[in-house]
Amino acid sequence: MDDFKNFLANYKYQIIGALIAILLLCTGIYKVVIVILVICAGIYAGYYFGKNKEQIKEKLKELIDRL
């Protein structure tokens, strides 16, 4: 019994994470989470491109010249 308690004490956060993942898969909420992640990635990409516009232009020109 002590081994089981030690197992739960050592891996409680991983077990909670697994249970949350199973709940998301069973309810289909993972689709919403994926959409939110894609939207956040698009927002970050737009911000990055806006801030580093000149550097990106130079890198694209170098890439096109190599081709």
N, C-alpha and C positions, 0 to 999 in steps of 0.2 A: 504494500500500500504506500509505503514511503517513496518507492521509485516512481509511482504514478503521480504523487504530489510534487515530487521534484521535476518530473516531466512537465506538468502543468505550470509550475512556477517558472521554469526556464523558457517555455515556448508559449506563454499565454498570449502575447501580442501576435504571433504568427497564427495561432488558432483563431483569434478574433478576426484577423484579416481574411483567413480562409472562409470563415462563416459569413462575413460580409460579401465576399466574392461569390459564394454560392447563392446568397440571397439576391444579389444583383442579377446573376444569370437566370435564376428561376423566375424573377419578376419581369425581366426584359428591360430593366432600367439601364443596363449597360449600353444600349443603343443611344440613349439620351446622353450618357456620360461621354461616349465616343464623339458625338456631335459637338458637345461643349468643348472637348479637347481640340477638335479640328478648328472650331471657331477661334479659340484662344491662340492656336498656332498661327492662324491667318492674321490675327491682330498683331502678334509679335513679329511676324515676317514683314508686314506693312510698316511697322514702326522701325524695324532694322533697316529696311530698304530706304525709308525716308531719311534716316539719320546718316547713312553711309552711301548716299547716292553716287558721289564722285568715285569712291573706291570701287563700287560695284561696276560702274561704267568702264573703268580702267581694266578691271579683271575680265570683263566680257570682251573688250577689245583685244586683249592678249589672247584669250581663248579662241576668238574668231581668226586671229592672225595665225595661230598655230595650225588651224584646220586648213 
